[in-house]
Amino acid sequence: MLSAKNILKLVLAAAVIVCIALFFFLPLNEYLSFEYLQRQRSAIVDLCLAHPALFIATYIAIYVVLTSLSIPSATLLTLIGGAVFGTMRGTIVVVFASALGAVCAFILARYVLRDYVQKKFSTHLSLINRGVAEEGAFYLFGLRVAPVVPYFVVNFVMALTPIRLWTYYWVTQLGMLPGTFLYVNSGKELGKLQSASGILSWALILSLVALGLFPLVAKKMVDAARSRIRKSH
């Protein structure tokens, strides 16, 4: 006979499946496109200016729910955040929302979907377990700064390691900050586009170049830091 704990897990797992199914079967993804943002940007910005606290809270809630369910939308939501909020406020809002969503996915994987995650991501698990054992929180920081492994995989697999929830949160928050800033800034520049000629603006070109180079530069820096850590041991 199933215990109350196992019944709760089954109910939560079923709720997750239903939410994901609803997202894809209903036309909700149509509202998460840059084309929709371009068409409705003035109305969205006006709504944000009229009700800033409510708008930001709703944006964060959407970001957290979609991220915790591992629905592929984080990049687009981050760009939209930049287009609507601007660089500085957008970075603060997005990095908080993304870290909170990652924590929710972490908790979901650790306490509800453990068996599924263990089976689905077993190849990643052994690699990450070894990295955490050798480098501790720095290993997670490296995964966040230099996204070699997809974020949603990190969210799930790290839940099966011994890392503490608080450590996972602050390292994720800190590690996502540089990349979030670049994506939000790119979103701000893309949000300004009114015609194809705007693509040739220096601000947009530099923003996209920085966004493209960031993973390579970040990986080099993380590898250098990792080498120094290993030598010190």
mmCIF file of the C-alpha atoms, coordinates in Angstrom:
data_MODEL
# 
_entry.id   MODEL 
# 
loop_
_atom_site.group_PDB 
_atom_site.id 
_atom_site.type_symbol 
_atom_site.label_atom_id 
_atom_site.label_alt_id 
_atom_site.label_comp_id 
_atom_site.label_asym_id 
_atom_site.label_entity_id 
_atom_site.label_seq_id 
_atom_site.pdbx_PDB_ins_code 
_atom_site.Cartn_x 
_atom_site.Cartn_y 
_atom_site.Cartn_z 
_atom_site.occupancy 
_atom_site.B_iso_or_equiv 
_atom_site.pdbx_formal_charge 
_atom_site.auth_seq_id 
_atom_site.auth_comp_id 
_atom_site.auth_asym_id 
_atom_site.auth_atom_id 
_atom_site.pdbx_PDB_model_num 
ATOM 1   C CA . MET A 1 1   ? 0.000  0.000  0.000   1.00 0.00 ? 1   MET A CA 1 
ATOM 2   C CA . LEU A 1 2   ? 1.322  3.411  -0.909  1.00 0.00 ? 2   LEU A CA 1 
ATOM 3   C CA . SER A 1 3   ? 2.361  5.718  1.892   1.00 0.00 ? 3   SER A CA 1 
ATOM 4   C CA . ALA A 1 4   ? 1.106  9.307  2.115   1.00 0.00 ? 4   ALA A CA 1 
ATOM 5   C CA . LYS A 1 5   ? 4.559  10.515 1.021   1.00 0.00 ? 5   LYS A CA 1 
ATOM 6   C CA . ASN A 1 6   ? 4.542  8.359  -2.112  1.00 0.00 ? 6   ASN A CA 1 
ATOM 7   C CA . ILE A 1 7   ? 0.977  9.418  -2.948  1.00 0.00 ? 7   ILE A CA 1 
ATOM 8   C CA . LEU A 1 8   ? 2.031  13.065 -2.670  1.00 0.00 ? 8   LEU A CA 1 
ATOM 9   C CA . LYS A 1 9   ? 4.961  12.389 -5.004  1.00 0.00 ? 9   LYS A CA 1 
ATOM 10  C CA . LEU A 1 10  ? 2.667  10.757 -7.556  1.00 0.00 ? 10  LEU A CA 1 
ATOM 11  C CA . VAL A 1 11  ? 0.214  13.669 -7.378  1.00 0.00 ? 11  VAL A CA 1 
ATOM 12  C CA . LEU A 1 12  ? 3.020  16.219 -7.868  1.00 0.00 ? 12  LEU A CA 1 
ATOM 13  C CA . ALA A 1 13  ? 4.530  14.214 -10.729 1.00 0.00 ? 13  ALA A CA 1 
ATOM 14  C CA . ALA A 1 14  ? 1.105  13.999 -12.396 1.00 0.00 ? 14  ALA A CA 1 
ATOM 15  C CA . ALA A 1 15  ? 0.639  17.756 -11.941 1.00 0.00 ? 15  ALA A CA 1 
ATOM 16  C CA . VAL A 1 16  ? 3.991  18.402 -13.614 1.00 0.00 ? 16  VAL A CA 1 
ATOM 17  C CA . ILE A 1 17  ? 3.040  16.196 -16.584 1.00 0.00 ? 17  ILE A CA 1 
ATOM 18  C CA . VAL A 1 18  ? -0.351 17.903 -16.933 1.00 0.00 ? 18  VAL A CA 1 
ATOM 19  C CA . CYS A 1 19  ? 1.211  21.387 -16.822 1.00 0.00 ? 19  CYS A CA 1 
ATOM 20  C CA . ILE A 1 20  ? 3.760  20.514 -19.499 1.00 0.00 ? 20  ILE A CA 1 
ATOM 21  C CA . ALA A 1 21  ? 1.079  18.927 -21.681 1.00 0.00 ? 21  ALA A CA 1 
ATOM 22  C CA . LEU A 1 22  ? -1.173 21.974 -21.339 1.00 0.00 ? 22  LEU A CA 1 
ATOM 23  C CA . PHE A 1 23  ? 1.651  24.290 -22.325 1.00 0.00 ? 23  PHE A CA 1 
ATOM 24  C CA . PHE A 1 24  ? 2.294  22.432 -25.574 1.00 0.00 ? 24  PHE A CA 1 
ATOM 25  C CA . PHE A 1 25  ? -1.307 21.554 -26.479 1.00 0.00 ? 25  PHE A CA 1 
ATOM 26  C CA . LEU A 1 26  ? -2.663 25.016 -25.787 1.00 0.00 ? 26  LEU A CA 1 
ATOM 27  C CA . PRO A 1 27  ? -1.283 27.893 -27.909 1.00 0.00 ? 27  PRO A CA 1 
ATOM 28  C CA . LEU A 1 28  ? 0.646  29.341 -24.940 1.00 0.00 ? 28  LEU A CA 1 
ATOM 29  C CA . ASN A 1 29  ? 3.996  29.135 -26.717 1.00 0.00 ? 29  ASN A CA 1 
ATOM 30  C CA . GLU A 1 30  ? 2.716  31.660 -29.262 1.00 0.00 ? 30  GLU A CA 1 
ATOM 31  C CA . TYR A 1 31  ? 2.969  34.333 -26.584 1.00 0.00 ? 31  TYR A CA 1 
ATOM 32  C CA . LEU A 1 32  ? 6.598  33.415 -25.928 1.00 0.00 ? 32  LEU A CA 1 
ATOM 33  C CA . SER A 1 33  ? 8.019  34.475 -29.259 1.00 0.00 ? 33  SER A CA 1 
ATOM 34  C CA . PHE A 1 34  ? 10.088 37.489 -30.148 1.00 0.00 ? 34  PHE A CA 1 
ATOM 35  C CA . GLU A 1 35  ? 7.758  38.153 -33.062 1.00 0.00 ? 35  GLU A CA 1 
ATOM 36  C CA . TYR A 1 36  ? 4.847  38.524 -30.642 1.00 0.00 ? 36  TYR A CA 1 
ATOM 37  C CA . LEU A 1 37  ? 6.946  40.828 -28.462 1.00 0.00 ? 37  LEU A CA 1 
ATOM 38  C CA . GLN A 1 38  ? 7.811  43.023 -31.440 1.00 0.00 ? 38  GLN A CA 1 
ATOM 39  C CA . ARG A 1 39  ? 4.135  43.353 -32.352 1.00 0.00 ? 39  ARG A CA 1 
ATOM 40  C CA . GLN A 1 40  ? 2.950  44.019 -28.815 1.00 0.00 ? 40  GLN A CA 1 
ATOM 41  C CA . ARG A 1 41  ? 6.007  45.741 -27.320 1.00 0.00 ? 41  ARG A CA 1 
ATOM 42  C CA . SER A 1 42  ? 4.384  49.161 -26.895 1.00 0.00 ? 42  SER A CA 1 
ATOM 43  C CA . ALA A 1 43  ? 1.346  47.693 -25.161 1.00 0.00 ? 43  ALA A CA 1 
ATOM 44  C CA . ILE A 1 44  ? 3.526  45.477 -22.949 1.00 0.00 ? 44  ILE A CA 1 
ATOM 45  C CA . VAL A 1 45  ? 5.787  48.370 -21.931 1.00 0.00 ? 45  VAL A CA 1 
ATOM 46  C CA . ASP A 1 46  ? 2.742  50.550 -21.203 1.00 0.00 ? 46  ASP A CA 1 
ATOM 47  C CA . LEU A 1 47  ? 1.330  47.783 -19.008 1.00 0.00 ? 47  LEU A CA 1 
ATOM 48  C CA . CYS A 1 48  ? 4.649  47.492 -17.189 1.00 0.00 ? 48  CYS A CA 1 
ATOM 49  C CA . LEU A 1 49  ? 4.754  51.249 -16.565 1.00 0.00 ? 49  LEU A CA 1 
ATOM 50  C CA . ALA A 1 50  ? 1.140  51.309 -15.366 1.00 0.00 ? 50  ALA A CA 1 
ATOM 51  C CA . HIS A 1 51  ? 1.483  48.352 -12.967 1.00 0.00 ? 51  HIS A CA 1 
ATOM 52  C CA . PRO A 1 52  ? 5.232  47.757 -12.434 1.00 0.00 ? 52  PRO A CA 1 
ATOM 53  C CA . ALA A 1 53  ? 5.071  45.628 -9.275  1.00 0.00 ? 53  ALA A CA 1 
ATOM 54  C CA . LEU A 1 54  ? 2.289  43.375 -10.584 1.00 0.00 ? 54  LEU A CA 1 
ATOM 55  C CA . PHE A 1 55  ? 3.926  43.074 -14.002 1.00 0.00 ? 55  PHE A CA 1 
ATOM 56  C CA . ILE A 1 56  ? 7.313  42.098 -12.537 1.00 0.00 ? 56  ILE A CA 1 
ATOM 57  C CA . ALA A 1 57  ? 5.695  39.610 -10.138 1.00 0.00 ? 57  ALA A CA 1 
ATOM 58  C CA . THR A 1 58  ? 3.775  38.016 -13.034 1.00 0.00 ? 58  THR A CA 1 
ATOM 59  C CA . TYR A 1 59  ? 6.902  37.860 -15.193 1.00 0.00 ? 59  TYR A CA 1 
ATOM 60  C CA . ILE A 1 60  ? 8.880  36.215 -12.368 1.00 0.00 ? 60  ILE A CA 1 
ATOM 61  C CA . ALA A 1 61  ? 6.056  33.727 -11.718 1.00 0.00 ? 61  ALA A CA 1 
ATOM 62  C CA . ILE A 1 62  ? 5.929  32.725 -15.417 1.00 0.00 ? 62  ILE A CA 1 
ATOM 63  C CA . TYR A 1 63  ? 9.718  32.426 -15.570 1.00 0.00 ? 63  TYR A CA 1 
ATOM 64  C CA . VAL A 1 64  ? 9.861  30.298 -12.399 1.00 0.00 ? 64  VAL A CA 1 
ATOM 65  C CA . VAL A 1 65  ? 7.069  27.951 -13.479 1.00 0.00 ? 65  VAL A CA 1 
ATOM 66  C CA . LEU A 1 66  ? 8.460  27.360 -16.983 1.00 0.00 ? 66  LEU A CA 1 
ATOM 67  C CA . THR A 1 67  ? 12.024 26.927 -15.705 1.00 0.00 ? 67  THR A CA 1 
ATOM 68  C CA . SER A 1 68  ? 11.022 24.564 -12.912 1.00 0.00 ? 68  SER A CA 1 
ATOM 69  C CA . LEU A 1 69  ? 9.148  22.431 -15.479 1.00 0.00 ? 69  LEU A CA 1 
ATOM 70  C CA . SER A 1 70  ? 12.206 22.526 -17.804 1.00 0.00 ? 70  SER A CA 1 
ATOM 71  C CA . ILE A 1 71  ? 10.122 23.950 -20.651 1.00 0.00 ? 71  ILE A CA 1 
ATOM 72  C CA . PRO A 1 72  ? 12.612 25.451 -23.149 1.00 0.00 ? 72  PRO A CA 1 
ATOM 73  C CA . SER A 1 73  ? 11.826 29.131 -22.746 1.00 0.00 ? 73  SER A CA 1 
ATOM 74  C CA . ALA A 1 74  ? 14.528 30.641 -20.509 1.00 0.00 ? 74  ALA A CA 1 
ATOM 75  C CA . THR A 1 75  ? 16.572 32.215 -23.303 1.00 0.00 ? 75  THR A CA 1 
ATOM 76  C CA . LEU A 1 76  ? 13.556 33.853 -24.912 1.00 0.00 ? 76  LEU A CA 1 
ATOM 77  C CA . LEU A 1 77  ? 12.152 35.020 -21.570 1.00 0.00 ? 77  LEU A CA 1 
ATOM 78  C CA . THR A 1 78  ? 15.534 36.554 -20.734 1.00 0.00 ? 78  THR A CA 1 
ATOM 79  C CA . LEU A 1 79  ? 15.634 38.423 -24.057 1.00 0.00 ? 79  LEU A CA 1 
ATOM 80  C CA . ILE A 1 80  ? 12.064 39.593 -23.479 1.00 0.00 ? 80  ILE A CA 1 
ATOM 81  C CA . GLY A 1 81  ? 13.076 40.777 -19.998 1.00 0.00 ? 81  GLY A CA 1 
ATOM 82  C CA . GLY A 1 82  ? 15.808 42.906 -21.532 1.00 0.00 ? 82  GLY A CA 1 
ATOM 83  C CA . ALA A 1 83  ? 13.478 44.340 -24.160 1.00 0.00 ? 83  ALA A CA 1 
ATOM 84  C CA . VAL A 1 84  ? 10.832 45.304 -21.592 1.00 0.00 ? 84  VAL A CA 1 
ATOM 85  C CA . PHE A 1 85  ? 12.817 46.190 -18.443 1.00 0.00 ? 85  PHE A CA 1 
ATOM 86  C CA . GLY A 1 86  ? 16.123 47.446 -19.854 1.00 0.00 ? 86  GLY A CA 1 
ATOM 87  C CA . THR A 1 87  ? 19.587 46.196 -18.969 1.00 0.00 ? 87  THR A CA 1 
ATOM 88  C CA . MET A 1 88  ? 20.025 46.928 -15.265 1.00 0.00 ? 88  MET A CA 1 
ATOM 89  C CA . ARG A 1 89  ? 16.508 46.266 -13.957 1.00 0.00 ? 89  ARG A CA 1 
ATOM 90  C CA . GLY A 1 90  ? 16.130 43.377 -16.401 1.00 0.00 ? 90  GLY A CA 1 
ATOM 91  C CA . THR A 1 91  ? 19.315 41.724 -15.147 1.00 0.00 ? 91  THR A CA 1 
ATOM 92  C CA . ILE A 1 92  ? 18.181 41.955 -11.508 1.00 0.00 ? 92  ILE A CA 1 
ATOM 93  C CA . VAL A 1 93  ? 14.705 40.596 -12.267 1.00 0.00 ? 93  VAL A CA 1 
ATOM 94  C CA . VAL A 1 94  ? 15.877 37.820 -14.587 1.00 0.00 ? 94  VAL A CA 1 
ATOM 95  C CA . VAL A 1 95  ? 18.775 36.552 -12.472 1.00 0.00 ? 95  VAL A CA 1 
ATOM 96  C CA . PHE A 1 96  ? 16.451 36.319 -9.457  1.00 0.00 ? 96  PHE A CA 1 
ATOM 97  C CA . ALA A 1 97  ? 13.716 34.571 -11.463 1.00 0.00 ? 97  ALA A CA 1 
ATOM 98  C CA . SER A 1 98  ? 16.104 32.151 -13.167 1.00 0.00 ? 98  SER A CA 1 
ATOM 99  C CA . ALA A 1 99  ? 17.807 31.177 -9.906  1.00 0.00 ? 99  ALA A CA 1 
ATOM 100 C CA . LEU A 1 100 ? 14.440 30.681 -8.193  1.00 0.00 ? 100 LEU A CA 1 
ATOM 101 C CA . GLY A 1 101 ? 13.237 28.550 -11.109 1.00 0.00 ? 101 GLY A CA 1 
ATOM 102 C CA . ALA A 1 102 ? 16.434 26.493 -10.947 1.00 0.00 ? 102 ALA A CA 1 
ATOM 103 C CA . VAL A 1 103 ? 15.886 25.922 -7.217  1.00 0.00 ? 103 VAL A CA 1 
ATOM 104 C CA . CYS A 1 104 ? 12.299 24.779 -7.844  1.00 0.00 ? 104 CYS A CA 1 
ATOM 105 C CA . ALA A 1 105 ? 13.530 22.327 -10.507 1.00 0.00 ? 105 ALA A CA 1 
ATOM 106 C CA . PHE A 1 106 ? 16.223 21.150 -8.079  1.00 0.00 ? 106 PHE A CA 1 
ATOM 107 C CA . ILE A 1 107 ? 13.659 20.516 -5.314  1.00 0.00 ? 107 ILE A CA 1 
ATOM 108 C CA . LEU A 1 108 ? 11.317 18.799 -7.760  1.00 0.00 ? 108 LEU A CA 1 
ATOM 109 C CA . ALA A 1 109 ? 14.078 16.471 -8.919  1.00 0.00 ? 109 ALA A CA 1 
ATOM 110 C CA . ARG A 1 110 ? 15.413 15.744 -5.426  1.00 0.00 ? 110 ARG A CA 1 
ATOM 111 C CA . TYR A 1 111 ? 12.126 14.962 -3.721  1.00 0.00 ? 111 TYR A CA 1 
ATOM 112 C CA . VAL A 1 112 ? 9.659  14.017 -6.452  1.00 0.00 ? 112 VAL A CA 1 
ATOM 113 C CA . LEU A 1 113 ? 11.333 12.876 -9.684  1.00 0.00 ? 113 LEU A CA 1 
ATOM 114 C CA . ARG A 1 114 ? 14.451 11.271 -8.219  1.00 0.00 ? 114 ARG A CA 1 
ATOM 115 C CA . ASP A 1 115 ? 14.022 7.844  -9.868  1.00 0.00 ? 115 ASP A CA 1 
ATOM 116 C CA . TYR A 1 116 ? 13.190 9.385  -13.254 1.00 0.00 ? 116 TYR A CA 1 
ATOM 117 C CA . VAL A 1 117 ? 16.168 11.752 -13.137 1.00 0.00 ? 117 VAL A CA 1 
ATOM 118 C CA . GLN A 1 118 ? 18.491 8.950  -12.004 1.00 0.00 ? 118 GLN A CA 1 
ATOM 119 C CA . LYS A 1 119 ? 17.498 6.872  -15.026 1.00 0.00 ? 119 LYS A CA 1 
ATOM 120 C CA . LYS A 1 120 ? 17.207 9.670  -17.600 1.00 0.00 ? 120 LYS A CA 1 
ATOM 121 C CA . PHE A 1 121 ? 20.470 11.490 -16.831 1.00 0.00 ? 121 PHE A CA 1 
ATOM 122 C CA . SER A 1 122 ? 22.656 8.659  -15.531 1.00 0.00 ? 122 SER A CA 1 
ATOM 123 C CA . THR A 1 123 ? 25.498 9.477  -17.943 1.00 0.00 ? 123 THR A CA 1 
ATOM 124 C CA . HIS A 1 124 ? 25.644 13.083 -16.733 1.00 0.00 ? 124 HIS A CA 1 
ATOM 125 C CA . LEU A 1 125 ? 25.265 12.033 -13.113 1.00 0.00 ? 125 LEU A CA 1 
ATOM 126 C CA . SER A 1 126 ? 28.527 10.116 -12.835 1.00 0.00 ? 126 SER A CA 1 
ATOM 127 C CA . LEU A 1 127 ? 30.472 12.977 -14.419 1.00 0.00 ? 127 LEU A CA 1 
ATOM 128 C CA . ILE A 1 128 ? 28.913 15.642 -12.198 1.00 0.00 ? 128 ILE A CA 1 
ATOM 129 C CA . ASN A 1 129 ? 29.244 13.517 -9.046  1.00 0.00 ? 129 ASN A CA 1 
ATOM 130 C CA . ARG A 1 130 ? 32.953 13.216 -9.719  1.00 0.00 ? 130 ARG A CA 1 
ATOM 131 C CA . GLY A 1 131 ? 33.251 16.945 -10.356 1.00 0.00 ? 131 GLY A CA 1 
ATOM 132 C CA . VAL A 1 132 ? 31.405 17.853 -7.145  1.00 0.00 ? 132 VAL A CA 1 
ATOM 133 C CA . ALA A 1 133 ? 33.549 15.416 -5.149  1.00 0.00 ? 133 ALA A CA 1 
ATOM 134 C CA . GLU A 1 134 ? 36.768 16.949 -6.520  1.00 0.00 ? 134 GLU A CA 1 
ATOM 135 C CA . GLU A 1 135 ? 35.855 20.647 -6.645  1.00 0.00 ? 135 GLU A CA 1 
ATOM 136 C CA . GLY A 1 136 ? 32.747 21.151 -4.513  1.00 0.00 ? 136 GLY A CA 1 
ATOM 137 C CA . ALA A 1 137 ? 30.667 24.276 -5.147  1.00 0.00 ? 137 ALA A CA 1 
ATOM 138 C CA . PHE A 1 138 ? 33.185 25.580 -7.697  1.00 0.00 ? 138 PHE A CA 1 
ATOM 139 C CA . TYR A 1 139 ? 32.171 22.788 -10.047 1.00 0.00 ? 139 TYR A CA 1 
ATOM 140 C CA . LEU A 1 140 ? 28.570 24.045 -10.041 1.00 0.00 ? 140 LEU A CA 1 
ATOM 141 C CA . PHE A 1 141 ? 29.820 27.613 -10.472 1.00 0.00 ? 141 PHE A CA 1 
ATOM 142 C CA . GLY A 1 142 ? 31.786 26.518 -13.552 1.00 0.00 ? 142 GLY A CA 1 
ATOM 143 C CA . LEU A 1 143 ? 28.719 24.822 -15.044 1.00 0.00 ? 143 LEU A CA 1 
ATOM 144 C CA . ARG A 1 144 ? 26.695 28.001 -14.555 1.00 0.00 ? 144 ARG A CA 1 
ATOM 145 C CA . VAL A 1 145 ? 29.291 30.429 -15.902 1.00 0.00 ? 145 VAL A CA 1 
ATOM 146 C CA . ALA A 1 146 ? 30.340 28.272 -18.856 1.00 0.00 ? 146 ALA A CA 1 
ATOM 147 C CA . PRO A 1 147 ? 27.163 26.425 -19.956 1.00 0.00 ? 147 PRO A CA 1 
ATOM 148 C CA . VAL A 1 148 ? 28.783 23.247 -21.304 1.00 0.00 ? 148 VAL A CA 1 
ATOM 149 C CA . VAL A 1 149 ? 25.904 21.194 -19.871 1.00 0.00 ? 149 VAL A CA 1 
ATOM 150 C CA . PRO A 1 150 ? 22.343 22.496 -20.547 1.00 0.00 ? 150 PRO A CA 1 
ATOM 151 C CA . TYR A 1 151 ? 20.902 24.392 -17.578 1.00 0.00 ? 151 TYR A CA 1 
ATOM 152 C CA . PHE A 1 152 ? 17.893 22.112 -17.169 1.00 0.00 ? 152 PHE A CA 1 
ATOM 153 C CA . VAL A 1 153 ? 20.189 19.055 -16.969 1.00 0.00 ? 153 VAL A CA 1 
ATOM 154 C CA . VAL A 1 154 ? 22.268 20.797 -14.279 1.00 0.00 ? 154 VAL A CA 1 
ATOM 155 C CA . ASN A 1 155 ? 19.109 21.623 -12.332 1.00 0.00 ? 155 ASN A CA 1 
ATOM 156 C CA . PHE A 1 156 ? 18.008 17.989 -12.299 1.00 0.00 ? 156 PHE A CA 1 
ATOM 157 C CA . VAL A 1 157 ? 21.303 16.160 -11.925 1.00 0.00 ? 157 VAL A CA 1 
ATOM 158 C CA . MET A 1 158 ? 22.704 18.396 -9.170  1.00 0.00 ? 158 MET A CA 1 
ATOM 159 C CA . ALA A 1 159 ? 19.654 17.453 -7.099  1.00 0.00 ? 159 ALA A CA 1 
ATOM 160 C CA . LEU A 1 160 ? 21.040 13.918 -6.849  1.00 0.00 ? 160 LEU A CA 1 
ATOM 161 C CA . THR A 1 161 ? 24.394 15.075 -5.479  1.00 0.00 ? 161 THR A CA 1 
ATOM 162 C CA . PRO A 1 162 ? 25.075 15.850 -1.789  1.00 0.00 ? 162 PRO A CA 1 
ATOM 163 C CA . ILE A 1 163 ? 25.143 19.621 -2.421  1.00 0.00 ? 163 ILE A CA 1 
ATOM 164 C CA . ARG A 1 164 ? 23.063 21.673 0.032   1.00 0.00 ? 164 ARG A CA 1 
ATOM 165 C CA . LEU A 1 165 ? 20.058 23.611 -1.231  1.00 0.00 ? 165 LEU A CA 1 
ATOM 166 C CA . TRP A 1 166 ? 21.361 26.965 0.037   1.00 0.00 ? 166 TRP A CA 1 
ATOM 167 C CA . THR A 1 167 ? 24.769 26.394 -1.598  1.00 0.00 ? 167 THR A CA 1 
ATOM 168 C CA . TYR A 1 168 ? 23.038 25.433 -4.821  1.00 0.00 ? 168 TYR A CA 1 
ATOM 169 C CA . TYR A 1 169 ? 20.984 28.623 -4.727  1.00 0.00 ? 169 TYR A CA 1 
ATOM 170 C CA . TRP A 1 170 ? 23.714 31.206 -4.112  1.00 0.00 ? 170 TRP A CA 1 
ATOM 171 C CA . VAL A 1 171 ? 26.219 29.563 -6.467  1.00 0.00 ? 171 VAL A CA 1 
ATOM 172 C CA . THR A 1 172 ? 23.540 29.416 -9.188  1.00 0.00 ? 172 THR A CA 1 
ATOM 173 C CA . GLN A 1 173 ? 22.587 33.046 -8.561  1.00 0.00 ? 173 GLN A CA 1 
ATOM 174 C CA . LEU A 1 174 ? 26.205 34.192 -8.788  1.00 0.00 ? 174 LEU A CA 1 
ATOM 175 C CA . GLY A 1 175 ? 27.200 31.940 -11.679 1.00 0.00 ? 175 GLY A CA 1 
ATOM 176 C CA . MET A 1 176 ? 24.276 32.981 -13.877 1.00 0.00 ? 176 MET A CA 1 
ATOM 177 C CA . LEU A 1 177 ? 24.882 36.708 -13.426 1.00 0.00 ? 177 LEU A CA 1 
ATOM 178 C CA . PRO A 1 178 ? 27.430 37.363 -16.237 1.00 0.00 ? 178 PRO A CA 1 
ATOM 179 C CA . GLY A 1 179 ? 25.529 35.410 -18.892 1.00 0.00 ? 179 GLY A CA 1 
ATOM 180 C CA . THR A 1 180 ? 22.205 36.877 -17.783 1.00 0.00 ? 180 THR A CA 1 
ATOM 181 C CA . PHE A 1 181 ? 23.580 40.397 -18.151 1.00 0.00 ? 181 PHE A CA 1 
ATOM 182 C CA . LEU A 1 182 ? 24.711 39.721 -21.728 1.00 0.00 ? 182 LEU A CA 1 
ATOM 183 C CA . TYR A 1 183 ? 21.431 38.077 -22.751 1.00 0.00 ? 183 TYR A CA 1 
ATOM 184 C CA . VAL A 1 184 ? 19.352 40.842 -21.161 1.00 0.00 ? 184 VAL A CA 1 
ATOM 185 C CA . ASN A 1 185 ? 21.442 43.516 -22.871 1.00 0.00 ? 185 ASN A CA 1 
ATOM 186 C CA . SER A 1 186 ? 21.014 41.732 -26.203 1.00 0.00 ? 186 SER A CA 1 
ATOM 187 C CA . GLY A 1 187 ? 17.277 41.600 -25.563 1.00 0.00 ? 187 GLY A CA 1 
ATOM 188 C CA . LYS A 1 188 ? 17.216 45.329 -24.915 1.00 0.00 ? 188 LYS A CA 1 
ATOM 189 C CA . GLU A 1 189 ? 18.954 46.015 -28.229 1.00 0.00 ? 189 GLU A CA 1 
ATOM 190 C CA . LEU A 1 190 ? 16.783 43.533 -30.149 1.00 0.00 ? 190 LEU A CA 1 
ATOM 191 C CA . GLY A 1 191 ? 13.672 45.076 -28.622 1.00 0.00 ? 191 GLY A CA 1 
ATOM 192 C CA . LYS A 1 192 ? 14.596 48.397 -30.222 1.00 0.00 ? 192 LYS A CA 1 
ATOM 193 C CA . LEU A 1 193 ? 14.499 46.971 -33.739 1.00 0.00 ? 193 LEU A CA 1 
ATOM 194 C CA . GLN A 1 194 ? 11.882 48.630 -35.901 1.00 0.00 ? 194 GLN A CA 1 
ATOM 195 C CA . SER A 1 195 ? 13.250 47.494 -39.261 1.00 0.00 ? 195 SER A CA 1 
ATOM 196 C CA . ALA A 1 196 ? 15.957 45.319 -40.795 1.00 0.00 ? 196 ALA A CA 1 
ATOM 197 C CA . SER A 1 197 ? 18.318 48.324 -40.942 1.00 0.00 ? 197 SER A CA 1 
ATOM 198 C CA . GLY A 1 198 ? 18.432 48.325 -37.155 1.00 0.00 ? 198 GLY A CA 1 
ATOM 199 C CA . ILE A 1 199 ? 20.372 45.062 -37.261 1.00 0.00 ? 199 ILE A CA 1 
ATOM 200 C CA . LEU A 1 200 ? 23.389 47.071 -38.447 1.00 0.00 ? 200 LEU A CA 1 
ATOM 201 C CA . SER A 1 201 ? 23.519 49.247 -35.304 1.00 0.00 ? 201 SER A CA 1 
ATOM 202 C CA . TRP A 1 202 ? 26.847 49.053 -33.478 1.00 0.00 ? 202 TRP A CA 1 
ATOM 203 C CA . ALA A 1 203 ? 25.173 48.557 -30.107 1.00 0.00 ? 203 ALA A CA 1 
ATOM 204 C CA . LEU A 1 204 ? 23.343 45.469 -31.331 1.00 0.00 ? 204 LEU A CA 1 
ATOM 205 C CA . ILE A 1 205 ? 26.348 44.073 -33.209 1.00 0.00 ? 205 ILE A CA 1 
ATOM 206 C CA . LEU A 1 206 ? 28.644 44.442 -30.176 1.00 0.00 ? 206 LEU A CA 1 
ATOM 207 C CA . SER A 1 207 ? 26.017 42.969 -27.896 1.00 0.00 ? 207 SER A CA 1 
ATOM 208 C CA . LEU A 1 208 ? 25.571 39.883 -30.085 1.00 0.00 ? 208 LEU A CA 1 
ATOM 209 C CA . VAL A 1 209 ? 29.344 39.448 -30.539 1.00 0.00 ? 209 VAL A CA 1 
ATOM 210 C CA . ALA A 1 210 ? 29.828 39.585 -26.760 1.00 0.00 ? 210 ALA A CA 1 
ATOM 211 C CA . LEU A 1 211 ? 27.024 37.062 -26.335 1.00 0.00 ? 211 LEU A CA 1 
ATOM 212 C CA . GLY A 1 212 ? 28.634 34.708 -28.836 1.00 0.00 ? 212 GLY A CA 1 
ATOM 213 C CA . LEU A 1 213 ? 32.132 34.975 -27.358 1.00 0.00 ? 213 LEU A CA 1 
ATOM 214 C CA . PHE A 1 214 ? 31.076 34.721 -23.729 1.00 0.00 ? 214 PHE A CA 1 
ATOM 215 C CA . PRO A 1 215 ? 30.758 30.889 -23.486 1.00 0.00 ? 215 PRO A CA 1 
ATOM 216 C CA . LEU A 1 216 ? 34.216 30.431 -25.032 1.00 0.00 ? 216 LEU A CA 1 
ATOM 217 C CA . VAL A 1 217 ? 35.904 33.027 -22.809 1.00 0.00 ? 217 VAL A CA 1 
ATOM 218 C CA . ALA A 1 218 ? 34.068 31.779 -19.710 1.00 0.00 ? 218 ALA A CA 1 
ATOM 219 C CA . LYS A 1 219 ? 35.124 28.182 -20.395 1.00 0.00 ? 219 LYS A CA 1 
ATOM 220 C CA . LYS A 1 220 ? 38.773 29.221 -20.762 1.00 0.00 ? 220 LYS A CA 1 
ATOM 221 C CA . MET A 1 221 ? 38.636 31.134 -17.474 1.00 0.00 ? 221 MET A CA 1 
ATOM 222 C CA . VAL A 1 222 ? 36.920 28.271 -15.637 1.00 0.00 ? 222 VAL A CA 1 
ATOM 223 C CA . ASP A 1 223 ? 39.432 25.745 -17.015 1.00 0.00 ? 223 ASP A CA 1 
ATOM 224 C CA . ALA A 1 224 ? 42.328 27.967 -15.885 1.00 0.00 ? 224 ALA A CA 1 
ATOM 225 C CA . ALA A 1 225 ? 40.835 28.335 -12.404 1.00 0.00 ? 225 ALA A CA 1 
ATOM 226 C CA . ARG A 1 226 ? 40.196 24.587 -12.250 1.00 0.00 ? 226 ARG A CA 1 
ATOM 227 C CA . SER A 1 227 ? 43.831 23.869 -13.144 1.00 0.00 ? 227 SER A CA 1 
ATOM 228 C CA . ARG A 1 228 ? 45.047 26.170 -10.361 1.00 0.00 ? 228 ARG A CA 1 
ATOM 229 C CA . ILE A 1 229 ? 42.739 24.450 -7.854  1.00 0.00 ? 229 ILE A CA 1 
ATOM 230 C CA . ARG A 1 230 ? 44.026 21.016 -8.836  1.00 0.00 ? 230 ARG A CA 1 
ATOM 231 C CA . LYS A 1 231 ? 47.661 22.143 -8.626  1.00 0.00 ? 231 LYS A CA 1 
ATOM 232 C CA . SER A 1 232 ? 47.082 23.600 -5.167  1.00 0.00 ? 232 SER A CA 1 
ATOM 233 C CA . HIS A 1 233 ? 45.868 20.178 -4.025  1.00 0.00 ? 233 HIS A CA 1 
# 
